[in-house]
């Protein structure tokens, strides 16, 4: 993998989170070990006190050697080396465990030398719940006569449960790591898509400009021919072809640059524009371009003006009106009107097409997004027109929204604030 600046940051971030997670796991392990030692000490001291009380009751001297043997973490054998009663033992066990605040279940068994078997005593629950006894879990210890065994069946779960806050912190860190990894995958995928889009834009720029360059070369060559120079009409048409080709070349450069997402460089040249006059011009150009029997109605007062960048505002309206005709079937009927509101002016473009499903409306302004349609192959487009429209509207600090007309068709609303409406 090539280590770019982005990849390095991602890698360092991943290492940092994994490092914190490892430290948390080490801390959790230490806390578990500390808790286990503390509980083990409580059990040992409690059992030691039980032995002392048994010897005190029998009025005998307590041996010096250690009489408590830890077999496993949850299993202890206590060599009393003196007679004792089962009822007394149980009472002492309960009392001493309560003293050291050892709130765990336990069960005990006493060795019976007459039968040479471990005689099960009882299961003592810390919460008075019935639990399954394990009478076969107690094994004999060779060489001892007066002894008992204590088992803590829930000790491991109790230790784990006592570390609740550590588990919460560890879970949060794991969640952060999962979210981070997921976010990185999403970021890298989006980056890949962005690179594909950039390649697509570069290729399309080349595809557009190559034939345009050929048209300009051929037109300029034709312009210098005697037959053209001597015919004012043909000369005029040739000049129009050259001028419009150059203008189209500028349009392609500017629109595709905006479509790439580099719209920040645009400096709007805002000035008052006669709205109806501009839309009438757009109407003529759109109708010349389409083969459909289209009806475009304009209900805008002649004095209505907006303050906008003429070039980009023209392209914006042209895109919207052209789309309205393109997606409105064989007989498009377009209504363009303005509505004065308390906040300013609203430009409405309504068509009689099928509209757009609600789930797609929010995505139509995304680059290269095209609404799924059955006739999609029959309608040309790259999905950059509305992206360009949205960018220009945003640069003007206006608002645009799409709504399906209850009677059929789609309504496009451009909200122009008072400061930009005259």
C-alpha positions in Angstrom: 0.0 0.0 0.0 1.3 3.4 -0.9 1.8 5.5 2.2 0.2 8.8 1.3 -0.4 11.5 4.0 -4.0 10.3 4.4 -2.9 6.6 4.8 -0.3 7.6 7.3 -2.8 9.5 9.4 -5.3 6.6 9.3 -2.5 4.1 10.2 -1.3 6.3 13.2 -4.9 6.7 14.3 -5.5 3.0 14.2 -2.3 2.3 16.1 -3.3 4.8 18.8 -6.8 3.3 19.3 -5.4 -0.3 19.4 -2.7 0.9 21.8 -5.3 2.4 24.1 -7.4 -0.8 23.8 -4.4 -3.0 24.7 -3.6 -0.7 27.8 -7.3 -1.1 28.8 -7.1 -4.9 28.5 -3.9 -4.9 30.6 -5.6 -2.7 33.2 -8.6 -5.1 33.1 -6.4 -8.1 33.7 -4.6 -6.3 36.5 -7.9 -5.4 38.1 -9.1 -9.0 37.8 -5.9 -10.3 39.4 -6.2 -7.8 42.2 -9.8 -8.6 42.8 -9.1 -12.4 42.8 -6.2 -11.9 45.4 -8.4 -9.8 47.6 -11.3 -12.4 47.6 -8.8 -15.2 48.1 -7.4 -13.4 51.2 -10.9 -12.8 52.5 -11.7 -16.6 52.2 -8.4 -17.5 53.9 -8.9 -15.2 56.8 -12.5 -16.2 57.3 -11.6 -20.0 57.2 -8.8 -19.3 59.6 -11.2 -17.7 62.1 -13.6 -20.6 61.7 -10.8 -23.1 62.7 -9.8 -20.9 65.7 -13.4 -20.9 66.9 -13.6 -24.7 66.6 -10.5 -25.1 68.7 -11.7 -22.5 71.2 -15.0 -24.5 71.6 -13.0 -27.7 72.1 -10.7 -25.9 74.5 -7.6 -27.2 72.6 -4.5 -25.5 71.4 -4.4 -24.3 67.8 -1.6 -26.0 65.8 1.1 -23.7 64.4 1.1 -25.2 60.9 -1.2 -23.8 58.2 -4.4 -25.9 58.1 -6.0 -24.2 55.1 -5.0 -25.5 51.6 -6.2 -23.8 48.4 -6.7 -26.5 45.8 -8.2 -24.3 43.1 -9.4 -20.7 43.0 -12.9 -21.8 44.1 -12.1 -25.0 46.2 -10.5 -25.1 49.7 -9.7 -27.9 52.1 -9.4 -27.1 55.8 -7.7 -29.6 58.2 -9.3 -29.1 61.6 -7.5 -32.1 63.2 -10.2 -32.1 65.9 -13.8 -33.0 66.2 -16.6 -30.5 65.2 -20.3 -30.5 64.5 -21.8 -29.8 61.1 -24.4 -27.3 62.4 -21.7 -25.4 64.3 -19.4 -25.4 61.2 -22.2 -24.0 59.0 -23.0 -21.2 61.5 -19.3 -20.2 61.8 -18.9 -20.2 58.0 -21.9 -17.9 57.5 -20.8 -15.6 60.3 -17.1 -15.3 59.2 -17.9 -14.8 55.5 -20.4 -12.0 56.5 -17.7 -10.4 58.6 -15.3 -10.1 55.7 -18.2 -9.0 53.4 -17.8 -12.0 51.2 -21.1 -12.0 49.4 -20.8 -15.2 47.3 -22.5 -18.6 47.2 -20.7 -21.5 48.8 -21.3 -25.1 49.7 -19.4 -27.4 52.0 -18.8 -31.1 52.8 -17.3 -32.9 55.8 -15.2 -36.0 55.8 -16.8 -38.9 57.6 -14.1 -41.4 58.8 -16.7 -44.1 59.5 -17.9 -44.3 55.9 -14.6 -42.9 54.4 -16.7 -40.5 52.3 -17.2 -36.8 52.0 -20.7 -36.0 53.5 -22.3 -33.2 51.7 -23.4 -30.4 54.0 -25.5 -27.7 52.4 -25.6 -25.0 49.6 -25.6 -21.5 51.0 -26.9 -18.8 48.6 -26.0 -15.2 49.0 -29.4 -14.0 47.6 -31.6 -16.8 48.8 -32.1 -18.2 45.3 -32.2 -22.0 44.8 -29.2 -23.3 43.0 -28.1 -26.8 41.9 -26.0 -28.7 44.4 -22.9 -30.5 43.4 -22.5 -33.3 45.9 -19.9 -35.1 43.7 -17.6 -32.1 43.4 -15.9 -32.8 46.7 -13.0 -35.2 46.7 -11.3 -37.0 49.6 -7.9 -35.8 50.8 -5.6 -38.7 51.8 -3.9 -38.5 55.2 -6.5 -36.3 56.9 -9.2 -37.4 59.4 -11.0 -34.3 60.7 -11.4 -31.9 57.8 -14.0 -30.2 55.7 -14.0 -28.7 52.2 -15.6 -25.5 50.9 -16.5 -24.8 47.3 -17.5 -21.5 45.7 -19.3 -22.4 42.5 -20.1 -18.8 41.4 -16.8 -17.2 42.4 -15.5 -16.7 38.9 -18.7 -15.0 37.7 -18.7 -12.9 40.9 -15.2 -11.7 40.1 -16.0 -10.9 36.5 -19.2 -9.1 37.6 -17.3 -7.0 40.2 -15.3 -5.4 37.3 -18.4 -3.8 35.8 -17.0 -0.4 35.1 -13.8 -1.8 33.5 -16.0 -3.9 31.2 -18.0 -0.8 30.2 -14.8 1.1 29.4 -13.4 -1.8 27.4 -16.7 -2.1 25.5 -16.7 1.6 24.7 -13.1 1.4 23.4 -14.1 -1.7 21.2 -17.0 0.3 19.9 -14.8 3.2 19.1 -12.4 0.9 17.3 -15.2 -0.7 15.2 -16.6 2.8 14.3 -13.2 4.0 13.4 -12.4 1.1 11.1 -15.9 1.4 9.5 -15.4 5.1 9.0 -12.0 4.5 7.4 -13.4 2.0 5.0 -16.2 4.4 4.1 -13.7 7.2 3.7 -11.4 5.1 1.5 -14.4 4.0 -0.6 -15.5 7.6 -1.1 -12.0 8.6 -2.0 -11.9 5.8 -4.6 -15.3 7.0 -6.0 -13.9 10.6 -6.0 -10.9 9.5 -8.0 -13.1 7.6 -10.5 -15.3 10.7 -10.9 -12.2 12.9 -11.5 -11.0 10.4 -14.1 -14.4 10.5 -15.7 -14.5 14.3 -15.8 -11.0 14.4 -17.3 -12.0 11.9 -20.0 -15.3 13.7 -20.7 -13.4 17.1 -21.0 -11.2 15.5 -23.6 -14.1 14.0 -25.4 -15.9 17.3 -25.5 -12.9 19.5 -26.4 -11.5 17.3 -29.2 -14.5 17.7 -31.6 -14.9 21.3 -30.6 -11.2 22.0 -31.5 -11.8 20.3 -34.8 -14.9 22.5 -35.4 -13.0 25.6 -34.6 -10.1 24.7 -36.9 -12.4 23.8 -39.8 -14.5 26.9 -39.2 -11.5 29.3 -39.2 -10.2 27.6 -42.4 -13.6 27.9 -44.0 -13.8 31.6 -43.0 -10.7 32.4 -45.0 -12.0 30.8 -48.2 -12.7 33.3 -51.0 -16.2 31.8 -51.6 -17.1 32.5 -48.0 -15.5 36.0 -47.8 -17.3 37.0 -51.0 -20.7 35.8 -49.6 -21.8 38.0 -46.7 -24.5 35.6 -45.7 -22.2 32.6 -45.5 -19.5 34.7 -43.8 -22.0 35.7 -41.2 -23.0 32.1 -40.5 -19.3 31.1 -40.3 -18.7 33.9 -37.8 -21.7 32.7 -35.7 -20.3 29.1 -35.8 -16.9 30.3 -34.6 -18.3 32.5 -31.9 -20.7 29.9 -30.6 -18.1 27.2 -30.6 -15.7 29.4 -28.6 -18.6 30.2 -26.2 -19.4 26.5 -25.9 -15.8 25.8 -25.2 -15.9 28.3 -22.3 -19.1 26.8 -21.0 -17.6 23.3 -21.0 -14.5 24.5 -19.1 -16.5 26.3 -16.5 -19.3 23.8 -16.0 -17.0 20.8 -15.8 -14.7 22.6 -13.4 -17.7 23.2 -11.1 -18.8 19.6 -11.6 -15.4 18.5 -10.4 -16.2 20.2 -7.1 -13.8 23.1 -7.6 -16.5 25.7 -7.3 -14.7 27.8 -4.7 -12.7 29.6 -7.4 -15.8 31.1 -8.9 -16.2 34.8 -8.4 -19.8 35.8 -9.1 -20.3 38.9 -11.1 -23.7 39.8 -9.7 -25.8 42.5 -11.4 -29.5 43.2 -11.9 -31.0 40.9 -14.6 -34.4 41.2 -16.2 -35.9 37.8 -15.3 -38.6 37.6 -17.9 -36.2 38.7 -20.7 -33.7 36.0 -19.8 -36.3 33.3 -19.6 -37.7 34.2 -22.9 -34.2 33.9 -24.4 -33.8 30.5 -22.7 -37.3 29.4 -24.1 -36.2 30.2 -27.7 -33.0 28.2 -27.3 -34.6 25.3 -25.6 -37.4 25.0 -28.1 -34.8 25.1 -31.0 -33.0 22.3 -29.3 -35.9 19.9 -28.7 -38.0 17.9 -31.2 -41.0 17.7 -28.9 -44.2 19.7 -29.2 -43.5 21.7 -26.1 -45.5 24.5 -24.4 -43.7 26.9 -22.2 -45.8 29.5 -20.3 -44.1 32.4 -18.6 -46.1 34.3 -16.0 -43.5 36.9 -14.8 -44.0 40.6 -14.6 -41.8 42.5 -17.1 -40.3 44.7 -14.3 -39.2 41.7 -12.2 -35.4 41.6 -11.7 -32.9 39.5 -9.7 -29.3 40.3 -8.7 -27.3 37.4 -10.0 -24.3 36.3 -12.1 -25.7 36.4 -15.6 -23.7 33.6 -17.0 -24.2 31.0 -14.3 -27.8 32.1 -13.6 -28.6 31.6 -17.3 -27.0 28.1 -17.3 -29.0 27.3 -14.1 -32.4 28.2 -15.5 -31.5 26.6 -18.9 -30.6 23.3 -17.1 -33.9 23.3 -15.1 -36.1 24.2 -18.1 -34.4 21.7 -20.4 -34.8 18.9 -17.7 -38.5 19.8 -17.4 -39.0 19.3 -21.1 -36.7 16.2 -21.3 -38.6 14.3 -18.6 -42.1 15.3 -19.4 -43.1 12.9 -22.1 -44.0 13.7 -25.7 -46.1 16.9 -25.0 -44.3 18.9 -22.3 -46.2 21.7 -20.6 -44.0 24.0 -18.6 -45.2 26.8 -16.4 -42.6 29.3 -15.2 -43.8 32.0 -12.7 -42.6 34.0 -9.8 -44.3 34.3 -6.3 -43.5 37.2 -4.0 -43.1 36.1 -0.4 -42.3 37.7 2.9 -38.7 36.6 2.6 -38.2 37.6 -1.0 -39.0 36.1 -4.4 -39.7 32.5 -5.4 -39.1 31.3 -8.9 -41.3 28.3 -9.8 -40.8 25.9 -12.7 -43.6 23.3 -13.0 -43.9 20.5 -15.5 -46.4 17.7 -16.4 -44.0 14.8 -16.2 -44.1 11.8 -13.9 -42.2 13.5 -11.1 -39.6 11.9 -8.9 -40.0 9.3 -6.2 -39.5 10.7 -2.7 -36.5 8.5 -2.0 -34.6 10.0 -4.9 -35.5 13.7 -4.5 -32.7 14.2 -1.9 -30.1 12.6 -4.1 -30.8 14.4 -7.4 -28.3 17.1 -6.7 -25.4 14.7 -6.1 -22.8 14.5 -8.8 -23.4 11.8 -11.4 -26.6 10.7 -9.8 -29.4 9.8 -12.2 -32.9 8.8 -11.1 -33.7 5.2 -12.1 -36.1 5.3 -15.1 -37.3 2.8 -17.7 -36.4 5.3 -20.5 -33.0 6.2 -19.0 -31.1 4.9 -22.0 -33.2 7.1 -24.3 -32.4 10.3 -22.4 -28.9 11.7 -22.6 -27.1 12.9 -19.6 -24.2 12.4 -17.2 -25.8 13.5 -13.9 -23.8 16.7 -13.5 -26.4 19.2 -14.6 -28.4 19.4 -11.3 -25.1 19.2 -9.3 -24.0 22.3 -11.1 -27.4 24.0 -10.5 -27.2 23.3 -6.8 -23.6 24.6 -6.6 -24.5 27.9 -8.3 -27.6 28.4 -6.1 -25.5 27.8 -3.0 -22.9 30.2 -4.2 -25.6 32.9 -4.6 -26.7 31.9 -1.0 -30.2 31.1 -2.3 -32.2 27.9 -1.8 -33.6 25.3 -4.1 -36.1 22.5 -3.5 -38.0 20.0 -5.5 -41.6 18.9 -4.8 -43.9 16.5 -6.6 -47.1 18.2 -7.7 -50.2 16.3 -6.3 -51.8 16.7 -9.8 -48.8 15.2 -11.5 -45.4 16.6 -12.5 -42.5 18.2 -10.6 -42.2 21.7 -9.2 -38.8 23.3 -8.8 -38.6 26.3 -6.4 -35.7 28.8 -6.3 -35.9 31.0 -3.2 -34.3 34.4 -3.8 -33.9 36.6 -0.7 -35.1 40.2 -0.7 -31.6 41.6 -1.1 -31.3 39.9 -4.5 -34.9 40.6 -5.8 -35.9 43.9 -7.3 
